[in-house]
Structures are given as structure tokens and as C-alpha cells.
Amino acid sequence: MVNYGEAIKRPFSDWKKLIIGILLSILPIINFFAGGYELNCGKSVLKKKKDYKLPKWTNWGSLFVQGFLLFVIGFIYMIPALIAFALTAGTALLSMFESIVVGDLSVLSGLMGGIMVAVILTIIAAYLLPAAALGYASGRFGDAFKLGTVFRKAFTGVYFVGFLASLGIYLIIALISSWIPLFGGAIASFIGGVIWFTIMGEAYSLVK
């Protein structure tokens, strides 16, 4: 089973490493270092012998590349949702104008349908992303797009529960850190990311 307790405690096991991660999460582009580090947190629990210690901040070039590729993977998985949003937004003004002039409110209902499709695609992409990212972490970049493996890992009970737990914990951290000036977003991003990838890494490793 996933060790949720260890995952939640993990970011706080070394305050120096935690502070470095938070500081690196503040600025765009620079936060690729933090993203690569978070992905390594998931990779470290893919093994049979789990390691809940925070990894060392080493191999900076590799961390940056991994963080960048994590961003690329997320962007590619979001492309269907982005297209749906773009098509919906592109017709929004025209549809609203037509509904007012013609008095046909069915146009607006069609617009809402497009928004719903885009939202559903966004949720699906967000759900699949941890499995895709961990596929890359445990192999090569192309493994993130082996949909057979991604679906097999993602559409299981242990993965689903882990995803919901990670999401709930992340939202709680974001709510608490929102009261902290300037650094609230970075705190939520890094602490939540470490916990998220630790939980999802364990869930991923449990699905054979």
C-alpha cells in the first residue's frame, strides 16, 4: 500500500533542502530545477526499497532538463484541451452576438457544451500526467507517450485513490500557504509537488 504518512512528512525531513526547493520554485524557467527534483522524488520510490529521504541537490543540469521535459510532457498532454478551449473562445463572441441579435439561446447552450468538453479534456490530461511523467522518469522520454502503459497504470484503483489523495493534500497546502505573502505559491508548489510525486510514484510502482 501507499505510505501516505511518509509522503506527507517527506518535504520536512530536511529543512535546508526544502528551503532550496521553495526558492527555486519562485521564478518561471528557474522552477524547472524544482520540477526535476520533484520528479526525482517520485523516481526514488519506484524501487522495491523505498527511499523517503529528500534527494540531494546535485546534477543541476540534469534536474533542469528533467524539469523542462516534465513541462513539455504536460503541454503535449494538454494539447487536446487547449485546442478545445481555443475553438470555443474563437466562436464565443460571434455566438453571443448571434444569440442576442437573433434571439436564439440554443447558440449559448452549444457554447457551454464546448466549454464542458474542454474542461473534461483538461481533467483527463491532469489525471494521466503523473503516469506519463513517471514513465519518463523510469525509462526514456518516449515512455511518457506509451499510452498502453500509461492507461494501464492510470486506470486502476490504487492510482485513482492516490491521485485523489494527492489532489486533496495539494489543495490543503495551497489554501494554508495562500496566507503567506510573496512565497505562498512557491511553498505550495514545491511541498505539494514533492508529496504528489511521492504518492503517485508509489501508486505507479504498485501497478504491474
C-alpha positions as CSV (number, residue, x, y, z in Angstrom):
1,M,0.0,0.0,0.0
2,V,1.0,3.6,-0.5
3,N,2.6,5.0,2.6
4,Y,0.8,8.4,2.8
5,G,2.3,9.3,6.2
6,E,5.9,9.1,4.9
7,A,4.9,11.0,1.8
8,I,3.4,13.9,3.8
9,K,6.4,14.0,6.2
10,R,8.9,13.8,3.4
11,P,9.3,17.5,2.4
12,F,10.0,18.4,6.1
13,S,12.7,15.8,6.6
14,D,15.4,18.2,5.6
15,W,14.7,21.9,6.0
16,K,17.8,23.1,4.1
17,K,16.7,21.1,1.0
18,L,13.2,22.3,1.5
19,I,14.2,25.9,1.5
20,I,16.3,25.5,-1.6
21,G,13.3,23.9,-3.4
22,I,11.0,26.7,-2.4
23,L,13.4,29.4,-3.5
24,L,13.9,27.7,-6.9
25,S,10.1,27.5,-7.3
26,I,9.6,31.2,-7.2
27,L,10.6,32.2,-10.8
28,P,9.5,30.7,-14.1
29,I,12.2,28.8,-16.0
30,I,14.3,28.6,-12.8
31,N,11.5,26.4,-11.4
32,F,12.5,23.7,-13.9
33,F,15.2,22.8,-11.4
34,A,12.4,22.2,-8.7
35,G,10.3,20.3,-11.2
36,G,13.1,17.9,-12.0
37,Y,13.8,17.5,-8.3
38,E,10.1,16.7,-7.6
39,L,10.2,14.1,-10.4
40,N,13.2,12.5,-8.8
41,C,11.3,12.2,-5.6
42,G,8.8,10.1,-7.5
43,K,11.6,8.1,-9.1
44,S,13.2,7.3,-5.8
45,V,10.1,5.4,-4.6
46,L,9.7,3.4,-7.7
47,K,12.2,0.9,-6.4
48,K,11.4,-2.1,-4.1
49,K,13.4,-0.5,-1.4
50,K,11.7,2.8,-0.9
51,D,13.8,5.9,0.0
52,Y,11.8,8.6,1.7
53,K,14.8,10.9,2.3
54,L,14.8,14.0,0.2
55,P,17.3,13.6,-2.6
56,K,20.5,15.7,-2.7
57,W,20.5,18.8,-4.7
58,T,23.1,17.6,-7.3
59,N,23.4,17.1,-11.0
60,W,21.9,20.6,-11.6
61,G,22.0,20.3,-15.4
62,S,20.1,17.0,-15.3
63,L,17.5,18.5,-12.9
64,F,16.8,21.4,-15.2
65,V,16.5,19.1,-18.3
66,Q,14.1,16.8,-16.4
67,G,12.0,19.8,-15.2
68,F,11.8,21.2,-18.7
69,L,10.9,17.8,-20.2
70,L,8.2,17.4,-17.5
71,F,6.8,20.7,-18.7
72,V,6.9,19.5,-22.3
73,I,5.1,16.3,-21.4
74,G,2.4,18.2,-19.6
75,F,2.0,20.6,-22.5
76,I,1.7,17.8,-25.0
77,Y,-1.0,16.0,-22.9
78,M,-2.8,19.3,-22.7
79,I,-2.9,20.0,-26.4
80,P,-6.4,18.5,-27.0
81,A,-7.8,20.6,-24.2
82,L,-6.0,23.7,-25.4
83,I,-7.5,23.2,-28.9
84,A,-10.9,22.7,-27.5
85,F,-10.6,25.9,-25.4
86,A,-9.2,27.8,-28.5
87,L,-12.1,26.7,-30.7
88,T,-14.6,27.6,-28.0
89,A,-13.0,31.0,-27.3
90,G,-12.8,31.7,-31.0
91,T,-16.5,31.3,-31.5
92,A,-17.6,32.8,-28.2
93,L,-18.0,36.5,-29.2
94,L,-19.7,35.6,-32.5
95,S,-22.1,33.1,-30.8
96,M,-23.0,35.6,-28.1
97,F,-23.6,38.3,-30.7
98,E,-25.8,36.0,-32.7
99,S,-27.8,34.9,-29.7
100,I,-28.6,38.5,-28.8
101,V,-29.4,39.6,-32.4
102,V,-31.4,36.5,-33.4
103,G,-32.7,35.7,-30.0
104,D,-31.6,32.1,-30.3
105,L,-30.3,31.0,-26.9
106,S,-29.5,27.5,-28.3
107,V,-26.3,29.0,-29.5
108,L,-25.2,29.7,-26.0
109,S,-26.0,26.2,-24.9
110,G,-23.7,24.9,-27.7
111,L,-21.0,27.2,-26.4
112,M,-21.4,25.8,-22.9
113,G,-21.1,22.3,-24.4
114,G,-17.7,23.3,-25.9
115,I,-16.5,24.6,-22.6
116,M,-17.5,21.4,-20.9
117,V,-15.6,19.3,-23.4
118,A,-12.5,21.4,-22.9
119,V,-12.8,21.1,-19.1
120,I,-13.2,17.3,-19.3
121,L,-10.2,17.0,-21.6
122,T,-8.2,19.1,-19.1
123,I,-9.2,16.8,-16.2
124,I,-8.2,13.7,-18.2
125,A,-4.8,15.2,-19.1
126,A,-4.2,16.1,-15.5
127,Y,-5.1,12.6,-14.4
128,L,-2.8,10.9,-16.9
129,L,0.1,13.3,-16.4
130,P,1.6,11.6,-13.3
131,A,1.6,8.2,-15.0
132,A,3.2,9.7,-18.1
133,A,5.8,11.6,-16.1
134,L,6.8,8.6,-14.1
135,G,7.0,6.5,-17.2
136,Y,9.6,9.0,-18.4
137,A,11.3,9.0,-15.0
138,S,11.7,5.3,-15.0
139,G,12.8,5.0,-18.6
140,R,13.1,7.4,-21.6
141,F,11.3,10.5,-22.7
142,G,9.3,8.4,-25.3
143,D,7.9,6.2,-22.5
144,A,5.7,9.1,-21.4
145,F,3.7,8.6,-24.6
146,K,3.3,4.9,-24.5
147,L,-0.4,5.2,-24.0
148,G,-1.0,1.5,-23.4
149,T,1.3,1.6,-20.4
150,V,0.0,5.0,-19.2
151,F,-3.6,3.8,-19.4
152,R,-2.8,0.5,-17.7
153,K,-1.2,2.3,-14.8
154,A,-3.7,5.1,-14.5
155,F,-7.0,3.3,-14.7
156,T,-6.5,1.3,-11.6
157,G,-7.9,1.7,-8.1
158,V,-4.6,2.3,-6.3
159,Y,-3.7,5.0,-8.9
160,F,-7.1,6.7,-8.6
161,V,-7.1,6.8,-4.8
162,G,-3.5,8.1,-4.9
163,F,-4.5,10.8,-7.3
164,L,-7.4,11.9,-5.2
165,A,-5.3,11.9,-2.0
166,S,-2.5,13.9,-3.7
167,L,-5.0,16.4,-5.1
168,G,-6.7,16.8,-1.7
169,I,-3.4,17.3,0.1
170,Y,-2.1,19.7,-2.5
171,L,-5.3,21.8,-2.2
172,I,-5.0,21.9,1.6
173,I,-1.3,23.0,1.3
174,A,-2.3,25.7,-1.3
175,L,-5.0,27.0,1.0
176,I,-2.7,27.2,4.0
177,S,0.2,28.8,2.1
178,S,-2.1,31.3,0.4
179,W,-1.9,33.3,3.7
180,I,1.9,33.6,3.3
181,P,2.9,36.8,1.5
182,L,5.2,36.5,-1.6
183,F,6.3,32.9,-1.1
184,G,2.9,31.2,-0.7
185,G,2.7,30.0,-4.3
186,A,6.3,28.6,-4.3
187,I,5.7,26.9,-0.9
188,A,2.6,25.2,-2.2
189,S,4.2,24.3,-5.5
190,F,7.3,22.6,-4.0
191,I,5.9,21.0,-0.9
192,G,2.8,19.8,-2.8
193,G,4.9,18.6,-5.7
194,V,7.2,16.5,-3.5
195,I,4.2,14.9,-1.8
196,W,2.4,14.5,-5.1
197,F,5.1,12.7,-6.9
198,T,6.0,10.6,-3.8
199,I,2.4,9.3,-3.5
200,M,2.0,8.8,-7.3
201,G,5.4,7.2,-7.6
202,E,4.4,4.6,-5.0
203,A,1.0,4.1,-6.6
204,Y,2.6,3.7,-10.0
205,S,5.1,1.1,-8.7
206,L,2.3,-1.0,-7.2
207,V,0.6,-1.5,-10.6
208,K,2.3,-4.3,-12.5
